[in-house]
Amino acid sequence: MAKGSWTGTASSAELVAADNYREYLTIQLTNDITVALGFGEAAVVNEGIQLLQAGDTVTVRGHLARSAVNVIGNSAIGAYQSGELKVG
């Protein structure tokens, strides 16, 4: 399991590298800057999965979880965790 934080930029940037052994990946936005996510491809503004406000979360599994994940959203801040979510 891996955990980390990320900050979005004005251009598509890698949030998490590809990992052939990852089964789950959860990404959360922690401020109110809209971001777009790209799984296995560049992130594009207003396309793909969007996180719109603080607290928005997406969990993916399987091939999407194993893909490299890219994010676009200038000054957005968030966190990620691979593996099943554990409370505490």
C-alpha positions as CSV (number, residue, x, y, z in Angstrom):
1,M,0.0,0.0,0.0
2,A,1.2,3.5,-0.8
3,K,-0.1,6.9,0.3
4,G,0.8,10.3,-0.8
5,S,-0.3,13.8,-1.6
6,W,-0.4,15.7,-4.9
7,T,-0.7,19.2,-6.3
8,G,-2.2,19.9,-9.7
9,T,-0.7,22.1,-12.3
10,A,-1.9,24.0,-15.4
11,S,-0.8,21.1,-17.7
12,S,-1.3,17.3,-17.4
13,A,1.2,15.8,-14.9
14,E,1.7,12.3,-13.5
15,L,0.0,11.9,-10.2
16,V,0.8,8.2,-9.7
17,A,3.1,5.9,-11.8
18,A,1.8,2.7,-13.4
19,D,2.1,-0.4,-11.2
20,N,1.2,-3.8,-12.6
21,Y,0.5,-5.1,-9.0
22,R,-1.9,-2.4,-7.8
23,E,-5.5,-3.6,-7.5
24,Y,-7.2,-0.5,-6.0
25,L,-6.4,3.2,-6.1
26,T,-8.4,6.0,-4.3
27,I,-7.8,9.7,-5.2
28,Q,-9.3,12.5,-3.2
29,L,-9.5,16.3,-3.8
30,T,-8.9,18.3,-0.6
31,N,-9.5,21.8,-1.9
32,D,-12.2,23.4,-4.2
33,I,-10.2,23.5,-7.4
34,T,-11.7,21.3,-10.2
35,V,-9.4,18.7,-11.6
36,A,-9.6,16.2,-14.4
37,L,-8.0,12.7,-14.2
38,G,-6.5,10.7,-17.1
39,F,-5.9,6.9,-16.6
40,G,-3.2,5.7,-18.9
41,E,-3.3,9.0,-20.9
42,A,-2.9,12.7,-20.4
43,A,-5.5,14.5,-18.4
44,V,-7.6,17.0,-20.3
45,V,-9.6,19.9,-18.8
46,N,-13.3,19.2,-18.6
47,E,-12.9,15.6,-19.9
48,G,-12.8,12.2,-18.2
49,I,-13.3,11.8,-14.5
50,Q,-13.7,15.1,-12.7
51,L,-13.3,15.9,-9.1
52,L,-15.2,19.2,-8.5
53,Q,-15.1,20.1,-4.8
54,A,-13.2,19.4,-1.6
55,G,-14.0,15.8,-0.5
56,D,-14.7,14.4,-3.9
57,T,-13.2,10.9,-4.2
58,V,-12.9,8.3,-6.8
59,T,-11.8,4.7,-6.3
60,V,-10.8,2.5,-9.2
61,R,-9.7,-1.1,-9.4
62,G,-8.3,-3.5,-12.0
63,H,-6.7,-2.1,-15.1
64,L,-7.5,1.5,-14.3
65,A,-5.9,1.2,-10.9
66,R,-2.7,-0.3,-12.5
67,S,-2.5,2.5,-15.1
68,A,-0.4,5.7,-14.7
69,V,-2.8,8.4,-13.5
70,N,-2.4,12.0,-14.7
71,V,-4.1,15.1,-13.3
72,I,-4.7,18.6,-14.5
73,G,-6.0,21.5,-12.3
74,N,-3.8,24.4,-11.4
75,S,-3.3,24.7,-7.6
76,A,-5.6,21.7,-6.8
77,I,-4.5,19.7,-3.8
78,G,-5.3,16.1,-2.9
79,A,-4.3,12.8,-1.6
80,Y,-4.1,9.2,-2.9
81,Q,-3.9,5.7,-1.4
82,S,-3.4,2.4,-3.1
83,G,-4.8,-0.8,-1.7
84,E,-8.1,-1.2,0.1
85,L,-9.0,1.8,2.3
86,K,-8.3,1.4,6.0
87,V,-9.9,3.6,8.6
88,G,-7.6,5.0,11.3
